């Protein structure tokens, strides 16, 4: 049966879900890809070669059992496919939408190297779990028994939520502390709706709350509650704050009006999508409508900013990146989507300074790629005498994120951090040198992917449960 259903990559071409036309999708914040129909999901899943060494699974941070749930989908056993998918992934419908599959599972698909085009793994993953929610297969969190131990989690982003899910299913009492008014972290306020519609995130938040996870929102550690107080309340604490400090540049004109941080711009836009009153948006400061927008950076955050600007009604949107297209860190799929929607990319360019206050332009210097640096990538070099000014009314800095100074903010000089400000923690268990304190996600790795934060949260929760069970066994002797 399985053999008849699979290995159809020779006769069946790769076919992504239908993408809405650019002239329609650039006018709203709805997701741009349609959902697979059941027959199409089966067809595309049947292209999997069921190879003996599944590189897709190996290159997935969560090591999702991709070949098995593709086979089950091809055979029409969708509920079983969902059950296998959710065994290793807390939020498969979110990863299916926002993971850079072209750099992970799909980018390492065996049949791609043979010229047949990768299996559309992300789209099938999204379809499986969306269908599971629709059919009522996603079960509420109901621990078999309640435990007395409690864990406090600082940060309601993907790492913190994943850890909470694992712990709560085992009956541990869980409280999540977050500075924002809604849980989800960057899933809620960082990633735009055209990549991840917010009801998808709110649905998971509701599942956790209904399952007994306590959310303490609008809670700023170090201000409204101390880190020491949180430690005193719980048997263990997980730091899952992410990294939110924007990398700055030093150049003439920095600090003038019209130069904005990417996180502020995206948060304001996402708040408007919830119907919130956002003064900085309403007064035009964080609103691209009618403006010439320049975004500086080449990562996925920069792509979110340029595509958001298009939807807000910017008169023009340009992205400056100091390397060429082949060497940019963001998803090539996102670059293509942005170009289709009207974004102009200025490759091999870097800002030298800014004109006017409020800003009227960016002083741009042209670059070329020289000898490789210590990372092996060709280092950009300035081409002398090739400077020019790019007109701009709004400049958005999307240069990446760094860790906040947690020891100072929290008044915890003993919190172990490295020279980059990220928390020193074991990469498997998340344990730090402080007794009962763990850390996961970007606050350990530096700015990284959602899927890595989910993995870290799950692994850390398992390590905490193992330690709790060992302690309980000793106490019972």
Rosetta blueprint (number, residue, H / E / L):
1 X L
2 X H
3 X H
4 X H
5 X H
6 X L
7 X L
8 X L
9 X L
10 X L
11 X L
12 X L
13 X L
14 X L
15 X L
16 X L
17 X L
18 X L
19 X E
20 X L
21 X L
22 X H
23 X H
24 X H
25 X H
26 X L
27 X L
28 X L
29 X L
30 X L
31 X L
32 X L
33 X E
34 X L
35 X L
36 X L
37 X L
38 X H
39 X H
40 X H
41 X H
42 X H
43 X H
44 X H
45 X H
46 X L
47 X L
48 X L
49 X L
50 X L
51 X L
52 X L
53 X L
54 X L
55 X H
56 X H
57 X H
58 X H
59 X L
60 X L
61 X L
62 X L
63 X L
64 X L
65 X L
66 X H
67 X H
68 X H
69 X H
70 X H
71 X H
72 X H
73 X H
74 X H
75 X L
76 X L
77 X L
78 X H
79 X H
80 X H
81 X H
82 X H
83 X H
84 X H
85 X H
86 X H
87 X H
88 X H
89 X L
90 X L
91 X L
92 X H
93 X H
94 X H
95 X H
96 X H
97 X H
98 X H
99 X L
100 X L
101 X L
102 X L
103 X L
104 X L
105 X L
106 X H
107 X H
108 X H
109 X L
110 X H
111 X H
112 X H
113 X H
114 X L
115 X L
116 X L
117 X L
118 X L
119 X L
120 X L
121 X H
122 X H
123 X H
124 X H
125 X H
126 X H
127 X H
128 X H
129 X H
130 X H
131 X H
132 X H
133 X H
134 X H
135 X H
136 X L
137 X L
138 X L
139 X L
140 X L
141 X L
142 X L
143 X L
144 X L
145 X L
146 X L
147 X L
148 X L
149 X L
150 X E
151 X E
152 X E
153 X E
154 X E
155 X L
156 X L
157 X L
158 X H
159 X H
160 X H
161 X H
162 X H
163 X H
164 X H
165 X H
166 X H
167 X H
168 X H
169 X H
170 X L
171 X L
172 X L
173 X E
174 X E
175 X E
176 X E
177 X E
178 X L
179 X L
180 X L
181 X L
182 X L
183 X L
184 X L
185 X L
186 X H
187 X H
188 X H
189 X H
190 X L
191 X L
192 X L
193 X L
194 X L
195 X L
196 X L
197 X L
198 X H
199 X H
200 X H
201 X H
202 X H
203 X H
204 X H
205 X H
206 X H
207 X H
208 X H
209 X H
210 X H
211 X L
212 X L
213 X L
214 X E
215 X E
216 X E
217 X L
218 X L
219 X L
220 X L
221 X E
222 X L
223 X L
224 X L
225 X E
226 X L
227 X H
228 X H
229 X H
230 X H
231 X H
232 X H
233 X H
234 X L
235 X L
236 X E
237 X E
238 X E
239 X E
240 X L
241 X L
242 X L
243 X L
244 X L
245 X E
246 X E
247 X L
248 X L
249 X L
250 X L
251 X L
252 X E
253 X L
254 X L
255 X L
256 X L
257 X L
258 X L
259 X E
260 X E
261 X E
262 X H
263 X H
264 X H
265 X H
266 X H
267 X H
268 X H
269 X H
270 X H
271 X H
272 X H
273 X H
274 X L
275 X L
276 X L
277 X L
278 X L
279 X H
280 X H
281 X H
282 X H
283 X L
284 X L
285 X L
286 X L
287 X L
288 X L
289 X L
290 X L
291 X L
292 X E
293 X E
294 X E
295 X E
296 X E
297 X L
298 X L
299 X L
300 X H
301 X H
302 X H
303 X H
304 X H
305 X H
306 X H
307 X H
308 X H
309 X H
310 X H
311 X H
312 X H
313 X L
314 X L
315 X L
316 X E
317 X E
318 X E
319 X E
320 X E
321 X E
322 X L
323 X L
324 X L
325 X H
326 X H
327 X H
328 X L
329 X L
330 X L
331 X L
332 X H
333 X H
334 X H
335 X H
336 X H
337 X H
338 X H
339 X H
340 X H
341 X L
342 X L
343 X L
344 X E
345 X E
346 X E
347 X E
348 X L
349 X E
350 X E
351 X E
352 X E
353 X E
354 X E
355 X E
356 X L
357 X L
358 X L
359 X L
360 X L
361 X E
362 X E
363 X E
364 X E
365 X E
366 X E
367 X E
368 X E
369 X E
370 X E
371 X E
372 X E
373 X L
374 X L
375 X L
376 X L
377 X L
378 X E
379 X E
380 X E
381 X E
382 X E
383 X L
384 X L
385 X L
386 X L
387 X L
388 X E
389 X E
390 X E
391 X E
392 X L
393 X L
394 X E
395 X E
396 X E
397 X E
398 X L
399 X L
400 X L
401 X E
402 X E
403 X L
404 X L
405 X L
406 X H
407 X H
408 X H
409 X H
410 X L
411 X L
412 X L
413 X L
414 X L
415 X L
416 X L
417 X E
418 X L
419 X L
420 X L
421 X L
422 X L
423 X E
424 X L
425 X L
426 X L
427 X L
428 X L
429 X L
430 X L
431 X E
432 X L
433 X L
434 X L
435 X L
436 X L
437 X E
438 X E
439 X E
440 X L
441 X L
442 X H
443 X H
444 X H
445 X H
446 X L
447 X L
448 X L
449 X L
450 X H
451 X H
452 X H
453 X H
454 X H
455 X H
456 X H
457 X H
458 X H
459 X H
460 X H
461 X H
462 X H
463 X H
464 X H
465 X H
466 X H
467 X H
468 X H
469 X H
470 X H
471 X H
472 X H
473 X H
474 X H
475 X H
476 X H
477 X L
